[in-house]
Amino acid sequence: MKKSRESTKSDLGTATHSALKRMTDIHLALQSQQLGRTLPLKAKDLAQKHDVVNRTIQRDIKFMKEIWGLPIEYDRGMGGYYYDEIVTDFPGVKLTEEEIFAFLVARNSIERYQGTNLSEPLSKLFEKLVDQLQISHSDHIKRVKEYISFKAAGWAKGKYSILDKLSKSCRDERFVSFEYDKPWTGKVLKKRVKPIHLVNHDGAWYLIVSENKKDPAPYSIARISALRAHPTKFESVPFCIEKFMKHHFGIFHGDTLHTVKIHFDEYAAPYIRERKWNSSQKIRNLKDGKIEFEIIVIDLIEIKGWIMNWGKHAKVLSPSILVDDLTNDLNETLNLYNESKY
């Protein structure tokens, strides 16, 4: 009688898991032998432990040597196997010291998510990976956190449970509905949309959705509540995040492209030169260390706030709508301070 496809898959998964467990045991035993704790590893000892024949263990060792490239040798005099080079990483994942360093730097980046619901699951994930990869805890690796850190200016308060549910809806192409606290208006909108992409911008999560015939638009996850994932599926929506963000200055998405030109003085110029906001950006050098900065953006809200941060060191040349908007905001700000004089 033939086995069902599900049964065959189950058997294959069990066999693969058993083989990986045996090879992990072999690796740990060879590491122990490498440190002088035991004699060369004998196939028959592991075969007895895992209740398999010697040939199975020999096949495992051959796989580890030929496919994973581990430096396993056979000592004919002792009748056992050993590592003839120092091996500190997980079998099959040969990590260089630079790669280990990069991994630990990434682990330290969890600091950016302190205070958020992502902090705990990220910490657990990295600790599991450290254990699985068996990364060597040498002194200079232990000290990575002493000289590299990540500090966020703030973080969004979106819940991990919402992020998790939305990610599955994006993956499975299923409708979602939610209530959305629309900024500035004080209104709470009820939405039923097609979730198509999740993007993290400057430490905050946003859901890109498709609704009716409108262009895709971002919604802040921190403002989403009463989320419901529906079983109803929708047809795939063609979407490219790089194309969507091409003319963004931040995350806001408008419907009109604006060419913005700004003069920055010699104080601000070095800081502007060292960053890039999107591919349309151009910088023209002027006299006395000043620059003219030009960029095409699809919304003016975020670039306006950025310009105001530079105060007297930045002067907008165009478009006129942005010049007028900034002038009005600055005049109203001055009026606030004039009204509050002692």
C-alpha positions in Angstrom: 0.0 0.0 0.0 1.4 3.4 -1.0 2.1 6.1 1.5 0.2 9.3 1.2 2.0 12.5 0.2 1.5 14.0 3.6 2.9 10.8 5.3 6.0 10.9 3.0 6.6 14.6 3.8 6.3 13.8 7.5 8.8 10.9 7.3 11.2 13.1 5.3 11.0 15.9 7.9 11.6 13.5 10.7 14.6 11.9 8.9 16.1 15.4 8.2 15.6 16.5 11.8 17.3 13.3 13.1 20.2 13.7 10.7 20.7 17.3 11.8 20.5 16.3 15.4 23.2 13.6 14.9 25.4 16.0 13.0 25.0 18.6 15.7 26.1 15.9 18.2 29.1 15.0 16.1 30.1 18.6 15.9 29.9 19.1 19.7 31.8 15.9 20.3 34.5 17.0 17.9 34.7 20.4 19.5 35.1 18.7 22.9 37.8 16.5 21.6 39.5 19.6 20.0 39.7 21.1 23.5 41.5 18.0 24.8 38.5 16.8 26.8 38.1 13.5 25.0 39.8 11.0 22.7 39.1 11.1 18.9 35.5 10.4 18.2 34.5 6.9 17.3 31.6 6.3 14.9 30.4 3.2 16.9 29.9 5.3 20.1 27.7 7.8 18.3 25.9 5.0 16.4 25.0 3.4 19.7 23.8 6.7 21.2 21.5 7.4 18.3 20.5 3.8 17.7 21.8 3.7 14.1 24.4 1.6 12.3 28.0 2.8 12.0 27.6 3.5 8.3 25.0 6.1 9.0 27.4 8.1 11.2 30.1 7.7 8.6 27.7 9.1 6.0 26.9 12.1 8.3 30.6 12.8 8.8 31.2 12.6 5.0 28.4 15.1 4.4 29.8 17.4 7.1 33.3 17.3 5.5 32.4 17.4 1.8 29.3 19.7 1.8 29.8 21.8 4.9 33.6 21.9 4.4 34.4 21.1 8.0 38.0 20.1 8.7 37.3 16.5 9.9 40.2 14.0 9.7 40.5 10.3 10.7 43.2 9.1 13.1 43.9 5.5 12.1 46.0 4.9 15.1 43.3 6.0 17.5 40.5 4.7 15.3 38.5 8.0 15.6 37.7 11.4 14.0 38.9 14.8 15.0 39.0 18.5 13.9 42.4 19.4 12.6 41.6 23.2 12.7 39.9 25.4 15.3 36.1 25.3 14.6 33.9 27.7 16.7 30.8 28.1 14.5 27.7 26.0 13.7 28.3 23.2 11.2 27.4 24.4 7.7 27.5 28.1 8.7 31.2 28.9 8.4 31.4 32.4 10.0 34.5 34.6 9.7 35.4 36.9 12.5 34.1 39.9 10.5 30.8 38.1 10.0 30.5 37.3 13.7 31.3 41.0 14.5 28.6 42.2 12.0 26.1 39.8 13.5 26.8 41.1 17.0 26.5 44.7 15.9 23.1 43.8 14.5 22.2 42.2 17.8 23.1 45.4 19.6 20.8 47.3 17.3 17.9 46.0 19.3 18.5 49.0 21.5 16.6 51.0 18.9 13.5 49.1 19.9 13.8 49.5 23.6 10.4 50.4 25.0 8.6 48.9 22.1 6.8 45.5 21.8 9.5 44.4 19.4 12.2 44.5 21.9 11.5 41.2 23.7 10.9 39.0 20.6 14.0 40.4 18.9 16.2 39.8 22.0 14.9 36.2 22.2 15.6 35.6 18.5 19.2 36.8 18.7 19.9 34.8 21.8 18.6 31.7 20.1 20.7 32.4 17.0 23.8 33.0 19.2 23.2 29.6 20.9 22.6 27.8 17.5 25.6 29.4 15.8 27.8 28.6 18.9 29.5 32.0 18.5 32.8 32.1 20.3 32.6 34.4 23.4 36.1 35.8 23.1 36.9 38.9 25.1 36.8 41.3 22.1 33.5 39.9 21.0 32.0 40.2 24.5 33.1 43.9 24.5 31.2 44.8 21.3 28.4 46.4 23.4 31.0 48.5 25.2 32.0 50.5 22.1 29.0 50.2 19.7 25.5 51.3 20.6 22.3 52.5 18.9 20.1 55.2 20.4 16.8 56.2 19.0 15.4 59.7 19.3 12.0 58.2 20.1 9.9 55.2 19.1 6.4 54.6 17.9 4.0 52.8 20.2 2.6 50.3 17.8 1.7 46.9 19.3 3.6 43.8 18.2 0.4 41.8 18.0 -1.0 44.3 15.4 2.3 44.1 13.4 2.2 40.3 13.5 -1.4 40.2 12.3 -0.8 42.7 9.5 2.3 40.9 8.3 0.3 37.7 7.9 -2.5 39.5 6.1 0.0 41.0 3.7 1.5 37.6 3.1 -1.8 35.8 2.6 -3.4 38.7 0.6 -6.5 39.0 2.9 -8.6 42.0 3.6 -8.3 43.8 7.0 -10.5 46.4 8.7 -9.5 48.8 11.4 -10.2 52.1 13.1 -7.7 54.8 12.3 -7.0 57.9 14.4 -6.4 60.5 11.7 -3.9 63.1 12.8 -4.8 66.8 13.0 -8.5 66.2 12.4 -9.5 64.4 15.6 -11.6 62.0 13.5 -11.5 58.2 13.8 -11.9 56.6 10.4 -13.2 53.1 9.7 -11.3 51.3 7.0 -11.5 48.1 5.1 -8.4 47.8 2.9 -6.0 45.5 1.0 -2.7 45.3 3.0 0.2 45.0 0.6 3.4 46.0 2.4 4.9 46.9 5.8 7.7 49.4 6.0 9.8 50.7 9.0 10.6 54.3 8.5 12.8 56.1 11.1 11.9 53.5 13.8 8.1 53.6 13.2 6.0 51.0 11.3 3.7 51.8 8.5 1.2 49.7 6.6 1.0 50.4 2.8 -2.6 49.7 1.6 -4.6 49.6 -1.6 -8.1 51.0 -1.3 -10.6 51.4 -4.2 -8.9 53.0 -7.2 -6.6 55.3 -5.1 -2.8 55.1 -5.2 -1.2 53.0 -2.4 -1.0 54.9 0.8 0.8 54.5 4.2 -1.0 54.2 7.6 0.8 54.5 10.9 0.5 51.3 12.8 0.6 53.3 16.1 -2.8 54.9 15.1 -4.5 51.6 14.2 -7.0 50.0 16.6 -9.8 47.5 16.5 -7.9 45.5 13.9 -9.7 42.6 12.2 -8.2 40.2 9.7 -10.8 38.9 7.3 -10.8 35.4 5.6 -11.6 37.1 2.3 -8.7 37.1 -0.2 -8.0 39.8 -2.8 -6.2 39.6 -6.1 -2.5 40.4 -5.9 -1.7 44.1 -6.2 1.5 44.9 -8.1 3.7 46.9 -5.8 7.4 47.9 -5.6 8.5 49.7 -2.4 11.5 51.2 -4.2 9.3 52.7 -6.9 6.8 53.9 -4.3 9.4 55.6 -2.2 11.4 57.0 -5.1 10.4 60.7 -4.5 9.7 60.5 -0.8 11.5 62.7 1.6 10.1 60.8 4.5 7.0 58.5 4.7 4.2 61.0 3.7 2.8 60.4 0.3 1.1 63.1 -1.8 -0.2 63.3 -5.3 2.0 66.1 -6.7 5.7 66.2 -7.4 7.5 69.3 -6.2 11.0 70.5 -7.1 12.5 72.0 -4.0 15.6 74.3 -4.1 17.2 75.5 -0.9 20.3 77.6 -0.2 22.3 76.3 2.8 25.0 78.4 4.4 28.6 77.3 5.2 27.5 76.0 8.6 24.8 73.6 7.3 26.5 72.6 4.0 28.8 69.9 5.4 25.9 68.2 7.1 23.7 68.3 4.0 26.5 66.8 1.8 26.9 63.7 4.0 23.3 62.5 3.6 21.1 61.4 0.8 17.3 61.5 0.9 16.3 60.2 -2.5 17.9 59.6 -6.0 16.7 63.0 -7.4 18.9 64.9 -5.0 21.5 67.4 -6.4 24.0 69.7 -4.7 25.7 72.7 -6.4 28.6 74.3 -4.7 28.5 78.1 -4.2 30.9 80.7 -3.0 32.2 80.7 0.6 31.3 77.1 1.3 27.6 77.6 0.7 25.5 75.1 -1.4 22.3 75.0 -3.4 20.3 71.8 -2.6 17.7 70.5 -5.0 15.4 67.6 -4.6 12.1 66.3 -6.1 9.6 65.2 -3.4 6.0 64.0 -3.6 4.9 65.8 -0.4 6.0 69.0 1.3 5.0 68.3 4.9 8.2 66.5 6.1 10.7 68.6 4.1 9.1 71.8 5.5 9.7 70.6 9.0 13.2 69.6 8.2 13.9 73.1 6.7 12.5 74.8 9.8 15.0 72.8 11.9 17.8 74.5 10.1 16.5 78.0 11.1 18.6 80.8 9.7 21.0 78.4 8.0 18.5 77.5 5.2 16.6 79.6 2.7 14.0 78.1 0.4 14.1 79.4 -3.2 11.3 77.3 -4.7 8.5 76.2 -5.1 6.6 79.4 -4.2 3.9 77.4 -2.4 6.5 76.2 0.1 8.1 79.6 0.5 4.6 81.1 1.3 3.8 78.3 3.7 7.1 78.7 5.6 6.7 82.4 5.7 3.2 82.1 7.2 4.3 79.5 9.8 7.4 81.6 10.8 5.3 84.7 11.2 2.7 82.9 13.3 5.5 81.4 15.5 6.9 84.8 16.1 3.5 86.1 17.0 3.2 83.3 19.6 6.4 84.4 21.2 5.6 88.1 21.0 2.3 87.4 22.8 4.0 85.6 25.6 6.6 88.2 26.5 6.8 89.1 30.1 
